[in-house]
Amino acid sequence: MTDAELSALFSAVSGAQENVAEADADLMARVLRDAIEMQPGARAAMRRSSPLEELFRALGGWMGVGGLAAASITGVLLGFNVSGEVPGVTTFLTLDTAIVDPFTGFDVLLEEG
């Protein structure tokens, strides 16, 4: 194919593209509706979900809701069942009865010679 034939072909195609009629809006709406109906998961995607279902999905499904429920129940049980103070934590924080030195004997390693 020569350059003259190629340019004639391109000019014929570009002229044909200028004469294309626009599709009717009603036709386009019907085509799009039919296309949506033909997709496999379209009906499930078009179905509106309740706010509770959206919250359930946002929390991560059964695993997320299960972990949140377990942590909530543990917190409630600890809040009701622990009477007074937690002895180990308060002893460590107030340092009344014991001083904990995690580096006991470490100074031996720092000596030279």
N, CA, C and O atoms as CSV, one atom per row, in Angstrom:
chain,resi,resn,atom,element,x,y,z
A,1,MET,N,N,0.857,-1.171,0.000
A,1,MET,CA,C,0.000,0.000,0.000
A,1,MET,C,C,0.896,1.224,0.000
A,1,MET,O,O,1.814,1.332,0.813
A,2,THR,N,N,0.631,2.131,-0.899
A,2,THR,CA,C,1.446,3.341,-1.018
A,2,THR,C,C,0.952,4.397,-0.041
A,2,THR,O,O,-0.107,4.259,0.572
A,3,ASP,N,N,1.742,5.449,0.088
A,3,ASP,CA,C,1.375,6.535,1.000
A,3,ASP,C,C,0.111,7.238,0.526
A,3,ASP,O,O,-0.694,7.668,1.353
A,4,ALA,N,N,-0.083,7.365,-0.768
A,4,ALA,CA,C,-1.275,8.038,-1.300
A,4,ALA,C,C,-2.528,7.212,-0.987
A,4,ALA,O,O,-3.559,7.761,-0.598
A,5,GLU,N,N,-2.432,5.901,-1.160
A,5,GLU,CA,C,-3.587,5.047,-0.849
A,5,GLU,C,C,-3.897,5.056,0.656
A,5,GLU,O,O,-5.060,5.053,1.060
A,6,LEU,N,N,-2.848,5.066,1.467
A,6,LEU,CA,C,-3.027,5.088,2.916
A,6,LEU,C,C,-3.666,6.391,3.378
A,6,LEU,O,O,-4.564,6.378,4.219
A,7,SER,N,N,-3.212,7.506,2.837
A,7,SER,CA,C,-3.806,8.797,3.215
A,7,SER,C,C,-5.246,8.897,2.715
A,7,SER,O,O,-6.075,9.518,3.381
A,8,ALA,N,N,-5.568,8.307,1.566
A,8,ALA,CA,C,-6.951,8.298,1.078
A,8,ALA,C,C,-7.829,7.456,1.992
A,8,ALA,O,O,-8.976,7.814,2.260
A,9,LEU,N,N,-7.299,6.350,2.466
A,9,LEU,CA,C,-8.048,5.502,3.387
A,9,LEU,C,C,-8.318,6.226,4.701
A,9,LEU,O,O,-9.431,6.180,5.223
A,10,PHE,N,N,-7.297,6.894,5.234
A,10,PHE,CA,C,-7.474,7.631,6.485
A,10,PHE,C,C,-8.468,8.779,6.328
A,10,PHE,O,O,-9.272,9.030,7.225
A,11,SER,N,N,-8.418,9.464,5.219
A,11,SER,CA,C,-9.361,10.575,5.013
A,11,SER,C,C,-10.783,10.043,4.861
A,11,SER,O,O,-11.726,10.700,5.302
A,12,ALA,N,N,-10.966,8.866,4.245
A,12,ALA,CA,C,-12.304,8.287,4.114
A,12,ALA,C,C,-12.848,7.875,5.482
A,12,ALA,O,O,-14.031,8.061,5.766
A,13,VAL,N,N,-11.991,7.321,6.316
A,13,VAL,CA,C,-12.420,6.904,7.645
A,13,VAL,C,C,-12.739,8.118,8.504
A,13,VAL,O,O,-13.741,8.114,9.220
A,14,SER,N,N,-11.919,9.148,8.451
A,14,SER,CA,C,-12.183,10.339,9.255
A,14,SER,C,C,-13.457,11.041,8.780
A,14,SER,O,O,-14.179,11.619,9.593
A,15,GLY,N,N,-13.737,10.999,7.500
A,15,GLY,CA,C,-14.976,11.576,6.991
A,15,GLY,C,C,-16.179,10.765,7.442
A,15,GLY,O,O,-17.242,11.329,7.701
A,16,ALA,N,N,-16.029,9.466,7.539
A,16,ALA,CA,C,-17.134,8.621,7.985
A,16,ALA,C,C,-17.398,8.824,9.475
A,16,ALA,O,O,-18.544,8.727,9.914
A,17,GLN,N,N,-16.366,9.101,10.252
A,17,GLN,CA,C,-16.548,9.321,11.677
A,17,GLN,C,C,-17.293,10.620,11.953
A,17,GLN,O,O,-17.994,10.716,12.960
A,18,GLU,N,N,-17.165,11.586,11.118
A,18,GLU,CA,C,-17.856,12.858,11.309
A,18,GLU,C,C,-19.348,12.735,11.034
A,18,GLU,O,O,-20.126,13.545,11.538
A,19,ASN,N,N,-19.773,11.747,10.249
A,19,ASN,CA,C,-21.171,11.602,9.866
A,19,ASN,C,C,-21.938,10.608,10.748
A,19,ASN,O,O,-23.058,10.232,10.402
A,20,VAL,N,N,-21.366,10.175,11.874
A,20,VAL,CA,C,-22.016,9.205,12.740
A,20,VAL,C,C,-23.117,9.906,13.531
A,20,VAL,O,O,-22.901,10.970,14.110
A,21,ALA,N,N,-24.299,9.291,13.547
A,21,ALA,CA,C,-25.424,9.875,14.284
A,21,ALA,C,C,-25.316,9.527,15.763
A,21,ALA,O,O,-24.816,8.460,16.119
A,22,GLU,N,N,-25.777,10.415,16.612
A,22,GLU,CA,C,-25.773,10.190,18.056
A,22,GLU,C,C,-26.890,9.223,18.424
A,22,GLU,O,O,-27.951,9.222,17.801
A,23,ALA,N,N,-26.647,8.411,19.429
A,23,ALA,CA,C,-27.662,7.462,19.882
A,23,ALA,C,C,-28.698,8.189,20.726
A,23,ALA,O,O,-28.387,9.169,21.403
A,24,ASP,N,N,-29.922,7.703,20.680
A,24,ASP,CA,C,-31.017,8.280,21.448
A,24,ASP,C,C,-30.784,8.005,22.941
A,24,ASP,O,O,-30.264,6.946,23.293
A,25,ALA,N,N,-31.161,8.943,23.823
A,25,ALA,CA,C,-30.965,8.789,25.262
A,25,ALA,C,C,-31.771,7.605,25.803
A,25,ALA,O,O,-31.307,6.897,26.697
A,26,ASP,N,N,-32.973,7.389,25.266
A,26,ASP,CA,C,-33.804,6.265,25.694
A,26,ASP,C,C,-33.139,4.927,25.326
A,26,ASP,O,O,-33.152,3.980,26.112
A,27,LEU,N,N,-32.569,4.869,24.136
A,27,LEU,CA,C,-31.872,3.661,23.707
A,27,LEU,C,C,-30.680,3.380,24.610
A,27,LEU,O,O,-30.464,2.238,25.016
A,28,MET,N,N,-29.909,4.408,24.925
A,28,MET,CA,C,-28.741,4.219,25.790
A,28,MET,C,C,-29.158,3.765,27.188
A,28,MET,O,O,-28.476,2.940,27.795
A,29,ALA,N,N,-30.266,4.293,27.703
A,29,ALA,CA,C,-30.747,3.892,29.027
A,29,ALA,C,C,-31.161,2.423,29.021
A,29,ALA,O,O,-30.858,1.695,29.966
A,30,ARG,N,N,-31.846,1.980,27.972
A,30,ARG,CA,C,-32.245,0.576,27.885
A,30,ARG,C,C,-31.049,-0.346,27.749
A,30,ARG,O,O,-31.015,-1.414,28.360
A,31,VAL,N,N,-30.065,0.058,26.953
A,31,VAL,CA,C,-28.864,-0.761,26.765
A,31,VAL,C,C,-28.112,-0.895,28.090
A,31,VAL,O,O,-27.671,-1.989,28.444
A,32,LEU,N,N,-27.964,0.212,28.822
A,32,LEU,CA,C,-27.257,0.154,30.106
A,32,LEU,C,C,-28.025,-0.680,31.133
A,32,LEU,O,O,-27.414,-1.421,31.904
A,33,ARG,N,N,-29.356,-0.568,31.153
A,33,ARG,CA,C,-30.154,-1.370,32.084
A,33,ARG,C,C,-29.997,-2.855,31.775
A,33,ARG,O,O,-29.829,-3.668,32.684
A,34,ASP,N,N,-30.052,-3.209,30.486
A,34,ASP,CA,C,-29.879,-4.609,30.097
A,34,ASP,C,C,-28.475,-5.108,30.433
A,34,ASP,O,O,-28.304,-6.260,30.831
A,35,ALA,N,N,-27.477,-4.251,30.275
A,35,ALA,CA,C,-26.105,-4.654,30.579
A,35,ALA,C,C,-25.937,-4.914,32.073
A,35,ALA,O,O,-25.251,-5.858,32.464
A,36,ILE,N,N,-26.551,-4.093,32.901
A,36,ILE,CA,C,-26.464,-4.296,34.348
A,36,ILE,C,C,-27.165,-5.584,34.761
A,36,ILE,O,O,-26.679,-6.308,35.629
A,37,GLU,N,N,-28.301,-5.866,34.144
A,37,GLU,CA,C,-29.036,-7.082,34.484
A,37,GLU,C,C,-28.289,-8.344,34.062
A,37,GLU,O,O,-28.469,-9.396,34.675
A,38,MET,N,N,-27.463,-8.259,33.036
A,38,MET,CA,C,-26.745,-9.429,32.542
A,38,MET,C,C,-25.492,-9.737,33.356
A,38,MET,O,O,-24.962,-10.843,33.252
A,39,GLN,N,N,-25.010,-8.812,34.151
A,39,GLN,CA,C,-23.814,-9.070,34.949
A,39,GLN,C,C,-24.151,-10.025,36.086
A,39,GLN,O,O,-25.259,-9.981,36.621
A,40,PRO,N,N,-23.195,-10.901,36.467
A,40,PRO,CA,C,-23.511,-11.955,37.431
A,40,PRO,C,C,-23.896,-11.448,38.822
A,40,PRO,O,O,-24.848,-11.966,39.405
A,41,GLY,N,N,-23.209,-10.480,39.363
A,41,GLY,CA,C,-23.499,-10.036,40.723
A,41,GLY,C,C,-24.253,-8.737,40.782
A,41,GLY,O,O,-24.204,-8.043,41.798
A,42,ALA,N,N,-24.953,-8.384,39.721
A,42,ALA,CA,C,-25.595,-7.075,39.658
A,42,ALA,C,C,-26.757,-6.959,40.636
A,42,ALA,O,O,-26.935,-5.913,41.260
A,43,ARG,N,N,-27.533,-7.997,40.773
A,43,ARG,CA,C,-28.696,-7.916,41.670
A,43,ARG,C,C,-28.255,-7.795,43.121
A,43,ARG,O,O,-28.866,-7.067,43.903
A,44,ALA,N,N,-27.194,-8.509,43.480
A,44,ALA,CA,C,-26.696,-8.414,44.857
A,44,ALA,C,C,-26.100,-7.041,45.118
A,44,ALA,O,O,-26.226,-6.511,46.221
A,45,ALA,N,N,-25.449,-6.457,44.111
A,45,ALA,CA,C,-24.849,-5.143,44.295
A,45,ALA,C,C,-25.905,-4.049,44.330
A,45,ALA,O,O,-25.722,-3.031,44.997
A,46,MET,N,N,-26.986,-4.248,43.630
A,46,MET,CA,C,-28.033,-3.235,43.592
A,46,MET,C,C,-28.917,-3.297,44.833
A,46,MET,O,O,-29.645,-2.346,45.119
A,47,ARG,N,N,-28.863,-4.413,45.581
A,47,ARG,CA,C,-29.674,-4.553,46.776
A,47,ARG,C,C,-29.135,-3.636,47.859
A,47,ARG,O,O,-27.928,-3.591,48.092
A,48,ARG,N,N,-30.014,-2.910,48.516
A,48,ARG,CA,C,-29.597,-1.999,49.583
A,48,ARG,C,C,-29.436,-2.789,50.874
A,48,ARG,O,O,-30.254,-3.651,51.195
A,49,SER,N,N,-28.383,-2.488,51.601
A,49,SER,CA,C,-28.143,-3.200,52.853
A,49,SER,C,C,-28.500,-2.287,54.030
A,49,SER,O,O,-28.494,-1.062,53.915
A,50,SER,N,N,-28.805,-2.909,55.140
A,50,SER,CA,C,-29.195,-2.156,56.322
A,50,SER,C,C,-27.949,-1.565,56.991
A,50,SER,O,O,-26.838,-2.029,56.738
A,51,PRO,N,N,-28.119,-0.561,57.830
A,51,PRO,CA,C,-26.962,0.013,58.537
A,51,PRO,C,C,-26.262,-1.000,59.437
A,51,PRO,O,O,-25.052,-0.912,59.644
A,52,LEU,N,N,-27.020,-1.968,59.978
A,52,LEU,CA,C,-26.410,-2.989,60.816
A,52,LEU,C,C,-25.490,-3.896,59.993
A,52,LEU,O,O,-24.420,-4.283,60.463
A,53,GLU,N,N,-25.903,-4.235,58.769
A,53,GLU,CA,C,-25.051,-5.038,57.886
A,53,GLU,C,C,-23.797,-4.271,57.503
A,53,GLU,O,O,-22.720,-4.862,57.425
A,54,GLU,N,N,-23.909,-2.966,57.261
A,54,GLU,CA,C,-22.750,-2.159,56.908
A,54,GLU,C,C,-21.778,-2.063,58.078
A,54,GLU,O,O,-20.564,-2.116,57.879
A,55,LEU,N,N,-22.303,-1.920,59.303
A,55,LEU,CA,C,-21.448,-1.891,60.487
A,55,LEU,C,C,-20.744,-3.237,60.669
A,55,LEU,O,O,-19.562,-3.286,61.009
A,56,PHE,N,N,-21.472,-4.315,60.442
A,56,PHE,CA,C,-20.909,-5.660,60.550
A,56,PHE,C,C,-19.751,-5.828,59.573
A,56,PHE,O,O,-18.703,-6.359,59.941
A,57,ARG,N,N,-19.931,-5.379,58.330
A,57,ARG,CA,C,-18.864,-5.466,57.332
A,57,ARG,C,C,-17.695,-4.553,57.683
A,57,ARG,O,O,-16.541,-4.912,57.450
A,58,ALA,N,N,-17.984,-3.360,58.247
A,58,ALA,CA,C,-16.922,-2.418,58.595
A,58,ALA,C,C,-16.047,-2.943,59.736
A,58,ALA,O,O,-14.860,-2.624,59.807
A,59,LEU,N,N,-16.631,-3.746,60.627
A,59,LEU,CA,C,-15.870,-4.313,61.744
A,59,LEU,C,C,-15.072,-5.543,61.345
A,59,LEU,O,O,-14.286,-6.044,62.150
A,60,GLY,N,N,-15.244,-6.038,60.151
A,60,GLY,CA,C,-14.436,-7.156,59.671
A,60,GLY,C,C,-15.157,-8.476,59.621
A,60,GLY,O,O,-14.511,-9.522,59.565
A,61,GLY,N,N,-16.471,-8.467,59.638
A,61,GLY,CA,C,-17.220,-9.713,59.546
A,61,GLY,C,C,-17.251,-10.440,60.878
A,61,GLY,O,O,-17.125,-9.834,61.943
A,62,TRP,N,N,-17.423,-11.769,60.794
A,62,TRP,CA,C,-17.556,-12.570,62.015
A,62,TRP,C,C,-16.300,-12.540,62.862
A,62,TRP,O,O,-16.384,-12.519,64.090
A,63,MET,N,N,-15.140,-12.538,62.232
A,63,MET,CA,C,-13.903,-12.550,63.013
A,63,MET,C,C,-13.729,-11.254,63.794
A,63,MET,O,O,-13.360,-11.287,64.968
A,64,GLY,N,N,-13.985,-10.137,63.170
A,64,GLY,CA,C,-13.847,-8.855,63.853
A,64,GLY,C,C,-14.871,-8.670,64.952
A,64,GLY,O,O,-14.539,-8.205,66.043
A,65,VAL,N,N,-16.108,-9.029,64.675
A,65,VAL,CA,C,-17.167,-8.894,65.678
A,65,VAL,C,C,-16.938,-9.879,66.824
A,65,VAL,O,O,-17.204,-9.549,67.979
A,66,GLY,N,N,-16.450,-11.077,66.523
A,66,GLY,CA,C,-16.154,-12.054,67.573
A,66,GLY,C,C,-15.049,-11.576,68.505
A,66,GLY,O,O,-15.159,-11.719,69.723
A,67,GLY,N,N,-13.994,-11.015,67.945
A,67,GLY,CA,C,-12.911,-10.482,68.768
A,67,GLY,C,C,-13.359,-9.302,69.608
A,67,GLY,O,O,-12.981,-9.179,70.774
A,68,LEU,N,N,-14.165,-8.435,69.013
A,68,LEU,CA,C,-14.684,-7.287,69.753
A,68,LEU,C,C,-15.594,-7.738,70.884
A,68,LEU,O,O,-15.551,-7.169,71.975
A,69,ALA,N,N,-16.412,-8.745,70.643
A,69,ALA,CA,C,-17.304,-9.256,71.693
A,69,ALA,C,C,-16.504,-9.902,72.813
A,69,ALA,O,O,-16.815,-9.703,73.987
A,70,ALA,N,N,-15.477,-10.675,72.468
A,70,ALA,CA,C,-14.662,-11.327,73.493
A,70,ALA,C,C,-13.929,-10.294,74.344
A,70,ALA,O,O,-13.863,-10.433,75.565
A,71,ALA,N,N,-13.380,-9.263,73.712
A,71,ALA,CA,C,-12.680,-8.226,74.471
A,71,ALA,C,C,-13.649,-7.443,75.347
A,71,ALA,O,O,-13.303,-7.073,76.469
A,72,SER,N,N,-14.844,-7.187,74.859
A,72,SER,CA,C,-15.843,-6.455,75.647
A,72,SER,C,C,-16.278,-7.257,76.859
A,72,SER,O,O,-16.378,-6.706,77.956
A,73,ILE,N,N,-16.539,-8.540,76.687
A,73,ILE,CA,C,-16.965,-9.383,77.801
A,73,ILE,C,C,-15.840,-9.521,78.827
A,73,ILE,O,O,-16.093,-9.513,80.031
A,74,THR,N,N,-14.603,-9.646,78.352
A,74,THR,CA,C,-13.468,-9.730,79.275
A,74,THR,C,C,-13.333,-8.457,80.095
A,74,THR,O,O,-13.079,-8.513,81.298
A,75,GLY,N,N,-13.503,-7.315,79.449
A,75,GLY,CA,C,-13.434,-6.049,80.179
A,75,GLY,C,C,-14.533,-5.906,81.207
A,75,GLY,O,O,-14.293,-5.424,82.315
A,76,VAL,N,N,-15.726,-6.316,80.854
A,76,VAL,CA,C,-16.842,-6.239,81.800
A,76,VAL,C,C,-16.610,-7.188,82.972
A,76,VAL,O,O,-16.835,-6.810,84.121
A,77,LEU,N,N,-16.168,-8.404,82.703
A,77,LEU,CA,C,-15.915,-9.363,83.783
A,77,LEU,C,C,-14.793,-8.893,84.702
A,77,LEU,O,O,-14.906,-9.018,85.921
A,78,LEU,N,N,-13.731,-8.362,84.146
A,78,LEU,CA,C,-12.655,-7.844,84.989
A,78,LEU,C,C,-13.120,-6.640,85.791
A,78,LEU,O,O,-12.718,-6.467,86.942
A,79,GLY,N,N,-13.949,-5.820,85.204
A,79,GLY,CA,C,-14.454,-4.654,85.918
A,79,GLY,C,C,-15.328,-5.020,87.095
A,79,GLY,O,O,-15.289,-4.338,88.119
A,80,PHE,N,N,-16.109,-6.068,86.984
A,80,PHE,CA,C,-16.995,-6.462,88.077
A,80,PHE,C,C,-16.322,-7.379,89.093
A,80,PHE,O,O,-16.606,-7.283,90.287
A,81,ASN,N,N,-15.447,-8.257,88.647
A,81,ASN,CA,C,-14.915,-9.286,89.531
A,81,ASN,C,C,-13.672,-8.886,90.304
A,81,ASN,O,O,-13.430,-9.445,91.374
A,82,VAL,N,N,-12.876,-7.955,89.821
A,82,VAL,CA,C,-11.675,-7.561,90.538
A,82,VAL,C,C,-12.087,-6.603,91.638
A,82,VAL,O,O,-12.543,-5.493,91.367
A,83,SER,N,N,-11.925,-7.032,92.873
A,83,SER,CA,C,-12.337,-6.189,93.996
A,83,SER,C,C,-11.150,-5.368,94.478
A,83,SER,O,O,-10.039,-5.883,94.607
A,84,GLY,N,N,-11.383,-4.126,94.736
A,84,GLY,CA,C,-10.328,-3.260,95.260
A,84,GLY,C,C,-9.294,-2.925,94.226
A,84,GLY,O,O,-9.586,-2.289,93.213
A,85,GLU,N,N,-8.082,-3.357,94.486
A,85,GLU,CA,C,-6.982,-3.012,93.601
A,85,GLU,C,C,-6.302,-4.273,93.084
A,85,GLU,O,O,-6.443,-5.354,93.655
A,86,VAL,N,N,-5.585,-4.116,92.026
A,86,VAL,CA,C,-4.826,-5.231,91.483
A,86,VAL,C,C,-3.462,-5.200,92.166
A,86,VAL,O,O,-2.693,-4.264,91.946
A,87,PRO,N,N,-3.143,-6.194,92.985
A,87,PRO,CA,C,-1.952,-6.124,93.832
A,87,PRO,C,C,-0.637,-5.986,93.055
A,87,PRO,O,O,0.214,-5.184,93.439
A,88,GLY,N,N,-0.457,-6.730,92.000
A,88,GLY,CA,C,0.814,-6.679,91.286
A,88,GLY,C,C,1.082,-5.334,90.646
A,88,GLY,O,O,2.212,-4.847,90.673
A,89,VAL,N,N,0.078,-4.741,90.082
A,89,VAL,CA,C,0.252,-3.463,89.394
A,89,VAL,C,C,0.486,-2.349,90.390
A,89,VAL,O,O,1.370,-1.516,90.188
A,90,THR,N,N,-0.284,-2.316,91.455
A,90,THR,CA,C,-0.125,-1.221,92.419
A,90,THR,C,C,1.197,-1.321,93.159
A,90,THR,O,O,1.781,-0.294,93.505
A,91,THR,N,N,1.684,-2.524,93.410
A,91,THR,CA,C,2.988,-2.669,94.059
A,91,THR,C,C,4.087,-2.143,93.162
A,91,THR,O,O,5.003,-1.462,93.622
A,92,PHE,N,N,3.997,-2.456,91.900
A,92,PHE,CA,C,5.020,-1.989,90.967
A,92,PHE,C,C,4.960,-0.475,90.786
A,92,PHE,O,O,6.002,0.174,90.704
A,93,LEU,N,N,3.773,0.089,90.723
A,93,LEU,CA,C,3.639,1.524,90.491
A,93,LEU,C,C,3.991,2.354,91.722
A,93,LEU,O,O,4.608,3.411,91.586
A,94,THR,N,N,3.620,1.909,92.906
A,94,THR,CA,C,3.898,2.690,94.109
A,94,THR,C,C,5.266,2.390,94.697
A,94,THR,O,O,5.796,3.203,95.455
A,95,LEU,N,N,5.853,1.241,94.369
A,95,LEU,CA,C,7.165,0.826,94.841
A,95,LEU,C,C,7.244,0.820,96.365
A,95,LEU,O,O,8.276,1.169,96.939
A,96,ASP,N,N,6.141,0.420,97.025
A,96,ASP,CA,C,6.111,0.385,98.477
A,96,ASP,C,C,6.904,-0.785,99.044
A,96,ASP,O,O,7.681,-0.609,99.982
A,97,THR,N,N,6.724,-1.941,98.502
A,97,THR,CA,C,7.303,-3.127,99.126
A,97,THR,C,C,8.534,-3.653,98.423
A,97,THR,O,O,9.354,-4.310,99.064
A,98,ALA,N,N,8.707,-3.396,97.128
A,98,ALA,CA,C,9.846,-3.979,96.426
A,98,ALA,C,C,10.324,-3.031,95.345
A,98,ALA,O,O,9.542,-2.344,94.687
A,99,ILE,N,N,11.624,-3.019,95.189
A,99,ILE,CA,C,12.227,-2.268,94.088
A,99,ILE,C,C,12.805,-3.305,93.140
A,99,ILE,O,O,13.609,-4.150,93.534
A,100,VAL,N,N,12.392,-3.228,91.909
A,100,VAL,CA,C,12.828,-4.209,90.919
A,100,VAL,C,C,13.970,-3.609,90.133
A,100,VAL,O,O,13.828,-2.542,89.536
A,101,ASP,N,N,15.106,-4.293,90.128
A,101,ASP,CA,C,16.261,-3.851,89.361
A,101,ASP,C,C,16.518,-4.874,88.263
A,101,ASP,O,O,17.040,-5.954,88.541
A,102,PRO,N,N,16.164,-4.554,87.025
A,102,PRO,CA,C,16.339,-5.536,85.954
A,102,PRO,C,C,17.797,-5.754,85.582
A,102,PRO,O,O,18.118,-6.740,84.919
A,103,PHE,N,N,18.690,-4.854,85.993
A,103,PHE,CA,C,20.094,-4.970,85.607
A,103,PHE,C,C,20.971,-5.403,86.780
A,103,PHE,O,O,22.102,-4.934,86.904
A,104,THR,N,N,20.484,-6.263,87.616
A,104,THR,CA,C,21.270,-6.758,88.730
A,104,THR,C,C,22.468,-7.539,88.197
A,104,THR,O,O,22.310,-8.465,87.401
A,105,GLY,N,N,23.650,-7.164,88.636
A,105,GLY,CA,C,24.861,-7.846,88.193
A,105,GLY,C,C,25.382,-7.353,86.862
A,105,GLY,O,O,26.388,-7.868,86.374
A,106,PHE,N,N,24.740,-6.387,86.268
A,106,PHE,CA,C,25.189,-5.887,84.968
A,106,PHE,C,C,26.451,-5.053,85.117
A,106,PHE,O,O,27.257,-4.994,84.188
A,107,ASP,N,N,26.645,-4.399,86.276
A,107,ASP,CA,C,27.806,-3.551,86.455
A,107,ASP,C,C,29.104,-4.350,86.475
A,107,ASP,O,O,30.171,-3.778,86.254
A,108,VAL,N,N,29.045,-5.665,86.735
A,108,VAL,CA,C,30.236,-6.501,86.683
A,108,VAL,C,C,30.792,-6.546,85.274
A,108,VAL,O,O,32.007,-6.622,85.089
A,109,LEU,N,N,29.923,-6.500,84.282
A,109,LEU,CA,C,30.365,-6.553,82.883
A,109,LEU,C,C,30.999,-5.251,82.425
A,109,LEU,O,O,31.701,-5.233,81.414
A,110,LEU,N,N,30.770,-4.166,83.144
A,110,LEU,CA,C,31.296,-2.868,82.735
A,110,LEU,C,C,32.712,-2.610,83.278
A,110,LEU,O,O,33.384,-1.685,82.820
A,111,GLU,N,N,33.161,-3.395,84.223
A,111,GLU,CA,C,34.496,-3.193,84.799
A,111,GLU,C,C,35.560,-3.629,83.807
A,111,GLU,O,O,35.395,-4.605,83.076
A,112,GLU,N,N,36.662,-2.875,83.802
A,112,GLU,CA,C,37.762,-3.223,82.914
A,112,GLU,C,C,38.794,-4.052,83.662
A,112,GLU,O,O,38.935,-3.954,84.881
A,113,GLY,N,N,39.504,-4.865,82.906
A,113,GLY,CA,C,40.636,-5.606,83.419
A,113,GLY,C,C,40.309,-6.748,84.178
A,113,GLY,O,O,41.202,-7.446,84.658
